Amino acid sequence: MWAPVALCFGTAAPASLVLHGIHHSLTVVGVLAVLWLLAPASWVRRVRQAVGGPDHRAVTVWVTVAVTASVAAALVHALVVPGHLRPEAGAVLAPAFAVVAALQAGWAYAVARSTRSAATVPAALLVTGLALHGGALGIWLMSRTWGLPTAIYPGPVPAFGAPDLLAAVWQLLTVVAVAVLLHGTRRTTVPADATPVGTRVDRWTSWPPASRLVAVAAGGSLVALVTAGGLL
C-alpha cells in the first residue's frame, strides 16, 4: 500500500522507516493531547493568553479544524472502500469503511449546522466526535499492532500504508481539536461576533488563517493520495 512512498525514496526500507516514524509521531502527539485534556483549566488559560488572541477566536479555529479534519478522514475512508471489496479482504472491512466515512462526514455536518443555527457546539456532539474518531483511531492502531479477528480480516497483520496513515493524522487532529473544545466546559460557546462555521463553500474564505491552512492541506493530501496511489 505504501509503494508510492517507496518510489519517492528509491527503496522500500527508507519508506518503512518513514512510516514507522510517522506512527511514533502520532503516538507522541496523542499523549500530548491527553495531557492537554487533563491539564488544569488555569494552565490552558495561561497558554492561550501567552500565544495571544481572545478565547473566542481560538474556539473558532478549533471548531473549523475539527470539521475540516473530520471531512478529510471521511473522504480517505470512502476512497479505500473499492480496494477492500476483494474476496481476500473479507466481507466486513468495505462496509465498515463506508459506515465510518458516512458517520464522520455526518458528524462534521452536524457540527457545522449547530454553529450556524445557535452559535454553540453541544457537549454531547463533541463527546460523540471524540468517541467516533478516537475509536476509529484506536481500532486502526490495534489492527497494525495485534491484528484483527479472522472473522473480520482473515489475512496477516496489515502493513502501514499511506491511506491509513493519512486517515490517522486527520482523525488525531479531530480528536485534539475536540479535546481542546471540551476542556473545562460542558458546552462550548462561540460568541456572536465570531465567524460561524458555514456549510457553504464560499464561507471557508472567512475562516481564520490556521483553519484555511488545514483545509488546503487536507485537499492537497487527498489529491496526492489519489494521484500517487491510484485509488480512483
HELIX and SHEET records of a PDB file:
HELIX    1   1 ALA A    3  PHE A    9  1                                   7    
HELIX    2   2 ALA A   12  LEU A   38  1                                  27    
HELIX    3   3 ALA A   41  VAL A   51  1                                  11    
HELIX    4   4 ASP A   55  LEU A   79  1                                  25    
HELIX    5   5 PRO A   82  HIS A   84  5                                   3    
HELIX    6   6 PRO A   87  ALA A   89  5                                   3    
HELIX    7   7 LEU A   93  SER A  117  1                                  25    
HELIX    8   8 ALA A  123  THR A  145  1                                  23    
HELIX    9   9 ALA A  162  LEU A  182  1                                  21    
HELIX   10  10 VAL A  201  SER A  206  5                                   6    
HELIX   11  11 PRO A  209  GLY A  229  1                                  21    
SHEET    1   A 2 THR A 120  VAL A 121  0                                        
SHEET    2   A 2 THR A 188  THR A 189 -1                                        
END                                                                             
